[in-house]
Amino acid sequence: MSYKTLLFEVNENIAKVVLNRPEAMNALSTDLAMELIEVFQDLATKDSIRAVILTATGRAFSAGGDVKQMSTVLGEDAPAKFRLALDIYHKLILLMRQLPKPIIAAINGVAAGAGFNLALACDVRIAADVAKFSQAFVRIGLIPDFGGTFFLPRIVGLSKAMELMMTGELLDAEKAHQLGIVNLVVKGDELEATAEFFAKQAAELPTAAIGRLKKLLDSSFTSSLSEQLELEAEMQMQSSATADFAEGVKAFVEKRQPKFQGK
């Protein structure tokens, strides 16, 4: 399939999704979001895909929302037009979190505003040493969207999230690593290979179990203990009926590495 605002490729069981608006620093327009929705909807149906890399061309991962597009919706009808756009953006975030396979963000440069939060919606974040991060919404009089107010407090804590969102402070990659925003920082010329290596490792895991793990972790901050235990029991019962569980137990008894099939 061909896309106007992104690149897409599959190598064996790993999909790579590449934001491709370098002339706009990969700003997140509604067109780009709709193409991403199409991709993630398709990925959800492909059992052969075991891991996904999300990255970008050019010098930015994503500079955030497309401000030029925003400038066309100023005025009394701005709230209604914003709502239409946000429904698209937030559908994308839900699809990413509901995707039952790991998403690795390879952050090649600036991740600001919605671009920052798009990265937070991924499961693992690997950043080039030149990457920078900012919750830049406040600079144009907006509040964070793309799930930022859900993801960031879980990672850095409520007080630090408030500080970062209130000030729009620009973080370098190392500071983002110290705060737990990214899992790993590497040299820029090592980013692609590192992300691919990590994705290959992830693709060898029991993919269905990873999907259930995503559900459990996303619910863990909003469920009561009893609700979370019940959800764990439900997910564990589903896992116990899988071929991967049978293979894992058999491999353990036979003292060998398991060969998971992702189902």
Buried (B, 14 or more C-beta within 10 A) or exposed (E): EEBEBBBBEEEEBBBBBBBBBEEBBBBBBBBBBBBBBBBBEEBBEEBEBBBBBBBBBBBBBBBBBBEEBBEEBEEEEEEEBBEEBBEBBBBBBEBBBEBBBBBBBBBBBBBBBBBBBBBBBBBBBBBBBBBBBBBBBBEEEBEBBBBBBBBBBBBBEEEBBBEBBEEBBBBBBEBBBEBEBBBBBBEBEEBBEBBBEBBBEBBBBBBBBBBBBBBBEBEBEEBEEEEBEEBBEEBEEBBEEBEBBEBBEEBEEEEEEBEBBBE
